[in-house]
Amino acid sequence: MATSRSIGTLQEGSLHAALKTWYAQPGDEFEVDVDGFVIDLRRGDQLIEFQTRSFSALKRKLNRLVTEHPIRLVHPISLEKWVVRLKADRRTVAGRRKSPRRGQLASIFEELVSFPELVAHPNFTLEVLLTREEELKIRDPTAPWRRKGWRIHDRRLVEVLERLVFTTPADFRRFVPETLASTFTVRDLARAADQPVWRARKMAYCLRRMGVLAVQGRRGGAWLYGLGR
């Protein structure tokens, strides 16, 4: 049996709550109890989860629910970010600047390493929202030195720029550049996709577990990959 609460009744960050509000349609149910888990949003038979941070926290939940329910996981990636520093009252703005860092779609693999196999399940859909957001910071003397006495207090949605939906492993072939040879290493993938090697390793791992890539042998000490099924 499932029960539903009104939107925003559970404690959550501003970005998470804003995404739910932006995504909602008439008739949607919020914070629904399903099979012992609280789901962000239910639309008909579909269960929709919004995850703004680590996917690992959802692994058990999604693996349990996907066997019986169609599930859509919605994740934002900020292409443009504004850093807002707040005064001690945590409301008054002390400064605002545009961050030089820009997110990119390929960063989804940094989270997807938690359950890449789930992409192949017929009940699972991943939706990525490319966004603009604000990152709110407050003074914190215990913050690591590299953060210069500031820590992240909250994140706010400014705008959703684009929606990208991945329903099958084949949808992830877009991350394998056509300029690659028939077999290639992680370093080849990194160069062709213009990604750091550490991220290309995560890409190769996820794509292999999905079946998009397959191991074709070795070149020296490196695995050789090629397109799978």
FENDAMO-V282648 format. One record per run of one state. SS is the DSSP state (H for helix, E for strand, C for the rest). FROM is the first residue (numbers start at 1). TO is the last residue. If there is no record, write none. Layout:
BEGIN
ss=SS from=FROM to=TO
ss=SS from=FROM to=TO
END
This chain:
BEGIN
ss=C from=1 to=4
ss=E from=5 to=5
ss=C from=6 to=13
ss=H from=14 to=23
ss=C from=24 to=28
ss=E from=29 to=34
ss=C from=35 to=36
ss=E from=37 to=43
ss=C from=44 to=45
ss=E from=46 to=50
ss=C from=51 to=54
ss=H from=55 to=65
ss=C from=66 to=70
ss=E from=71 to=86
ss=C from=87 to=92
ss=E from=93 to=98
ss=C from=99 to=104
ss=H from=105 to=112
ss=C from=113 to=115
ss=H from=116 to=120
ss=C from=121 to=123
ss=E from=124 to=139
ss=C from=140 to=144
ss=H from=145 to=147
ss=C from=148 to=149
ss=E from=150 to=166
ss=C from=167 to=168
ss=H from=169 to=175
ss=C from=176 to=183
ss=E from=184 to=184
ss=C from=185 to=185
ss=H from=186 to=193
ss=C from=194 to=196
ss=H from=197 to=210
ss=C from=211 to=212
ss=E from=213 to=219
ss=C from=220 to=221
ss=E from=222 to=227
ss=C from=228 to=229
END
